[in-house]
């Protein structure tokens, strides 16, 4: 009787399988979280300790230095310098703090406003629902670029203006999502028992309904994080974002379009200045 000998898998095939399994987000959700923390949160928290140079001060004698792996580059400026001689790597590191702050504050304010209005619309229904949903339709139909330019003309470019613009653009998404969840949840038995027990409308909304939509809000806020950073980049490109010379991932990119972006495409992917 022949004995089946299991075939040995080549080492490189086994290594590829291990790497594939590690980076499957559904199996190891912590990997994606660790990557985000490492690339975004940690540099933002310890920017002063990590950044090799001052992100605002520059020297014209060092302007437009290439990255260190290209001819004329220097290890003192690993990613080169911008048109006024500021270190690109230092601006990326400090810019993560600004971009992270913009994203968190804008998402937090938008989430609070949208969640409150969504709970009111879904719970009370009727005219309250109709009024709030018409406001949502108006907010979803607003041209964000035009509104941003109007806000900047009225208020001036600043950090607060960016938060206001993004909040006006995002709150409706939270309101619509929470309203849909509330319409389903308010028909459940535990809400009926709360009403029979004499719970007030405020208590029912924020004690019984809100905890049941938190998971949805967390997922929505996570998906909005990258979108907010891209939106803030668009606003900054148009002059309606973070004012110069504050380092941000989106700030001061205009000079790249007319200088070295086509000859040095790596700067487009890496620069924040």
N, C-alpha and C positions, 0 to 999 in steps of 0.2 A: 504494500500500500504506500503510495507516494505521499510524502509529507510536504504540504505547501509552505514554502518559505516566504515570509512577507518581504516584498521589495523595499529597499531602502530609498527614501526620498533624498535627492541631492540637497546639500546644505543650503545652497542659495535659494532653492524653491521653498524650503522650510522657513528661511529668514523672511522671504517676501510674504509668506502667509502670516507670520507673526506680526510684521509691520502693518499688513492690511487689517488684521483684527484689532490692533491697538488703536488705529485711527478711524475705526468705524464708530461714529458718534453714538449710535444707538446702543452699542455694547459698553462703551466707555465714555459717558458724557462728561466726565471730569477732565478728559484730555483737552477738549475744546475750551472749557472754562479756564484751565491752567494756561493755555496759549494766550487767551484774551488777557488774563491777569498779568502774564509776563510781558506782553507787548504793549499794553495800554496802561494798566493801573500802576504797576511797580515803577516804570520810568516817570510817570506823573507825580507819584508820591516822593520820590527821591531824586528829583531832577537836579537839585543843586549839588548832590554828591556824585551823580553819574555824568552829567554834562562836562565835557573838557574845557569849554570856553563860555564866556558870557554870551547869551543869545541875542542881546541887543547891540552891544558895542562891536564895532568893526573897524577895519583898517583898509583904506583905499589901496594901499600897496599890496594887499592880499586878495583883491577882488577877483571873482570868477576863476578861482583856482579849481582844477579838475580833481576828481576823486583820487585816492592814493594809488589805485591800481592802473591809472592811466599816466601817460607821459606828462611830467611836470607836477604830478601830485605829491602830497606830503603826508606822512603819518600823523603830523600834528593836526591835520584837517582830513580825517578819513573819507568824508563824503564831499570834500571841497568847500568852497565858500560862495556866497551870492554876490550880487553886483555892487554891494557896499562893503564887502570883506567880512561879513559875519559867517561864523561857522555853521554849516548846514546841519551837521549831526546834533549840535547843541540846540538848535532851533527845533529839530524834530523831537528831541527829548522833552524840552520845555513845552512844545506845542501839544504834546499828548495831554498835559495837565489842562490846558485851556479847552481843547476839544472834548475831553472827558467831562469837564465842568459844564460846558454848554449842553452836552447831550443829557447829562443827569438832571440838570435844572429844568431844561425845556421839557423833558419827558415827565418829570415829576409834576410840574405845573399843569401841563396838558392832561396828564392822567387824573389829577385831582378834579379839575374842572369837568372833563369829559365823563368821569365816573359819577360824579354827583348829578349832573344833568341826565345821564343815562338811567340812573336809579329812579330819579323823579319821573322821567318819561315812561319807563316800563312799569313802575308801580302804580302810578295814578291813572295813566292812560287818558283817554278823552281829549279835551282841549289842551291840557298840559303836554300830552304826548305829541299832539299835532303841532303845537307851537315850537317845541324843542326840536322836533324832526325837521321842521321848515328851516330853522336856524342851521341845523346840520347840513341840509341840502345847500343852503347859501354858502356855508363855509367850504364845503367840498367843491363848489363851483367857482370859488375865488381864484383868479390867476395869481399864483404865489409870487412870481417875479415882479409883476406890476405892483402888487400890494407892498412888496418889500421896498421898492423904489419910493412909493408914496410915504411909507413909514420913515424911511431914511430922510426924505426931504422935510418931513414934519418934525422929527425928533433928533435927527443927526445920527451918524454911525456910532454905535457903542455896543458894549456887551449886553446891556439891558434891551436895546432895540432888537438885537438878534433873538433874545429869548422871547420877546413879545411876538415877533414875526413867526417864529417856529410854533409858538403856542397857538396862535390864531389858525395856523395851518393844520395842527395835529389833533386838537381837542375833539373834533367831530368824529374821528376814527374810534376813539375810546367811548364816546357817547353812544355811537351806533352799536358797537359790540356789546357794551354793558346793557343797553336797552333790550337787545335780543335775548340775552341771558336772563334778564329780570322777568321778561314776559313768560318765559318757561318756568322759572323758579317760583313765581308768586302763586302758581296753581298747585303747588305741592302741598302735601298734608301738613308738614311742619309749619308752614305759613298760616294755614287755617287754624291750627291749634294755638298759634301765637295770638291770632286775632281773638279767638274765644277766651284766651287767658287775659285779655285786656291790654295787650302790648300796644304802645303808641305807634303811629306811622314811622316816626323817626327811629324807634327801636327796631322795628321790623326791617327797615331798609338797611340800617348800619350794623345791626347785631345779627341778623339772620340772612339777609340777602348778600351783603357785601362780602362776607367770608367765603361765600360760594362762587364768587366771580374773581377772586384774587388770583387763582391759577391762570385764568385767561388773561388777566391784566399783566401778569409777569411775562407770559409768552409774548404778548403784544409789545410790551416795553422792550424786551430783548430784541425783537425783530426791528424795532424802530431805532435802535442805537446806531447802527451803521447808516441808516437812512438820514438821521439827523446830522451826522458828520458830513455826509455828502451834500445835504441841503445847505449846511453852513459854508461848505466849500464854494458852492454856487453863489451864495450871497456875497462872500468875500471877493470872489472873482469879479463881481459886478460893482464892487465898492460899497456894498450894503451890509458887510459883515463885520468881523472883528477889525477895528482900526489899527493901522500901522503905528509903531513897529512891534506890537504885541506878537510874540511867536505863537502861531497856530498852524495846524496841519494844512490849513487852507489859505493862509495869508501870503500875499505878495508873490504870487506865481506868474504875474503878467510878464515879468522880464524874461522868463524862460521861453516864452513863445517867440521872442525876437532875438534870442541870443544863441543858446547852445542845445536847445531841446532836441533838435533833429539829429545833431551830430553826437549827442550824449543822451540817449533815451533813458539810461539808468537814473539820471537826475529827476526825470518826471515821476518815476516810481518811488524815489526815496526822499525827495526834497519836501520841505514844508515852508520854504522861504521864497 
